[in-house]
Amino acid sequence: MNKLHLRFVRFGACISLVLWVSSAIGQEGNCMPLDLEYICQNTEFIQTVASDCGLACLSEGEVCLEACMEEQLGNGLTNPCIGCFGDQVSCIVQNCYFICAFGTEEACAECALTSCEAGFNSCAGIVDEDADTWTNLCDCNDSNPSVFPGAEGTGQGVDNNCNGLLSSAELANCIADINEDNIVGTADLLIFLGTFDCDDDCYLPADLNDDGYVGASDLLILLSEFGLYCL
């Protein structure tokens, strides 16, 4: 492998590196939620495409890279989202060419991250709103710091680890699951409303706080658990 090719490989590595280590706070950008989900589910593939197209288009510019990625990804990403990769390449070439061409791979990567990470995040809309070190690329609830890939169950009836399933550690110990169907929902609310303001035997099991009366305090408990999956 000649020295010129080695320099291009460094550029390709940096082009994909900027995206995958990212954890900075950003704002809504050009990548739609489906784009971010696609990137999360196809990380290695998009890394390869971004790197290959970046190398092939170093002398051609953004238009070349965007066309290359569109061809290889098909309908995987929207054009505005792909455009952020084009901006990324231009940023790295403009700010890091000599460092990447003549310096070490580590120096090249550091320059790419320092110079181009924030811009790419802003363009793509990559954020970490809940500051749990996982961005909205793969964090299925970026407003809850206890929810991210690999998170331990909190027993609150939510999918903490973002695997699409609820483990026993994630299910909630609900007291408002009146009809015992393992979810606090509309059916429980209807049963509750049918016994509201009752202080006789009719109140069971809608007396959620065991004070002998079905009232506003019980309703607050039910609403606090509404939508939870239960043990």
JOPETA-V529976 format. One record per helix or strand. SS is the DSSP state (H for helix, E for strand). FROM is the first residue (numbers start at 1). TO is the last residue. If there is no record, write none. Layout:
ss=SS from=FROM to=TO
ss=SS from=FROM to=TO
//
This chain:
ss=H from=3 to=20
ss=H from=33 to=41
ss=H from=43 to=56
ss=H from=62 to=73
ss=H from=79 to=102
ss=H from=105 to=124
ss=E from=172 to=172
ss=E from=183 to=183
ss=H from=186 to=194
ss=H from=201 to=203
ss=H from=216 to=225
ss=E from=229 to=230
//
